[in-house]
């Protein structure tokens, strides 16, 4: 078995989308833990190490923007990638202002999602290794 490509926390309230993305990421050797709402996502983020937070903008218990801000209160290093149907420029600006490193609009295909996940994780690792020199 190949080693994990990375550990991802995926927050998505739609069960079908959650399972599909978990499967696609798993096929690329990502270890994925999923949460359906803001409260579960925060609990998991506080008790596990992740290489990426993959966030939908609409969820039970709050918004992806709220979650992003709350994550940044205790985790400034782990990259955040939005994967959302919220496609307005305002949505993207708010996500970046809250601390996100990327924003991918659904329905992006699996290849585009994998490329963006890989890019964001790689950039974060590169940034972290440069800052420790």
N, C-alpha and C positions, 0 to 999 in steps of 0.2 A: 504494500500500500504506500502511495506517495505521501510525503509529509504535507501538512496543512499549508495552504497558500496564505492564510490569514484567518483571524477570528472576527466574525462580523455579528453585531447586534442589529437585527432588522426589525423596525417598528412599522407595522402595517395593520390596519384594522380589518381589511377585507381578507377573509380566510383563504379564498381561492388564490388571490394574488400572493399572499404570504407563502403558501405552499409552493406555488410555481417558482417564485424567486428563490426560496430556500433550495429547491431542487436544482435550479440552474446554477446557483453559487456552489452547491455541493458537487456538481459535475466538474467544476473547475477547482476542486479541492479546498474550497473555503469551508471552515467550520462555522455554522450559522446557528445562532440562538434567536428566536423570534419573540416579539412581544406585540400584543394587540392594542395596548393603550399606554398613555403617558406614565401612569403610576408604576406599571410593571417594568417599563423601560428604565425608569430611574432606579428602581430597586436592583435590576440586573446590572446596570452600568456601575452602580456603587459597589457591587460584590464580585465583579469579574473584570478581567483585563480584555479589552477588545482592540483590534487593529483598525476598526471602522465602525461608525454608527451610520446606518442606512435608514433614512427617515422619510416617511410619507408626511405630507403637510396637514392632512386631515385625519384625525384619530379621536377615539373616545377619551374623554378626560382632558382635552386641550388640543392645542395645535402643535405642528412640528416646530414652528418658530418658538413657542413657549418651551418645548422640550429642548431645543437647541440652546436657548439661553440658560436653562437650568443645568444642562450638562456642562456648559462652560463655567459654571460657578465652582465646580470641583474637578473638572478635567479639561485642561487647556491644550493637551497634546493630541488626543485621539481625533483623527479627521472625521468630519461629518459630511455626508453626501445625501442630498435630498433626492428622492425618486418619487415624484408626485405628479398628479394630474393638474395641479395648480400651475397654470402655464403663463400667467401674466408677468410682465417685467417687474411689477411691484412685488409679486411673490418672490421672485428670484433676489431682488435687492434686499428684501427683508431677511431672507435666509442668510445671505452673505453678511449682512450687518449683524446678525445674531451669532455668527461664528462659523458658518458652513464653509467648506472648501470646494464644493461642487454642487451642481443642480442639474438633474436630468429629468426631462419631462416625459411622463408616460403618454403613450405606450411605446417607449423605446424598446427595441428588440433585445433579446438576450446577449447578442454579441456586443452591442453598444453598451449595455449595462456592465458586462464583464470588463470591457476596455476601460470604462470610467472608474469602476471599483479598483482595478489594478493601478490606474494612474494616480488616483487619490492616495491610496495606501503607499505606493512607491515614493511619491512626493513627500509624504509625511515622514517616512523612514529616512529619506535623504536629508530633509530639513533637520530632523532630530540628530542624525549622526554629525552633521556640520556644526550644530550648536553645541555639541559635547566636545569638540576639538579645542 
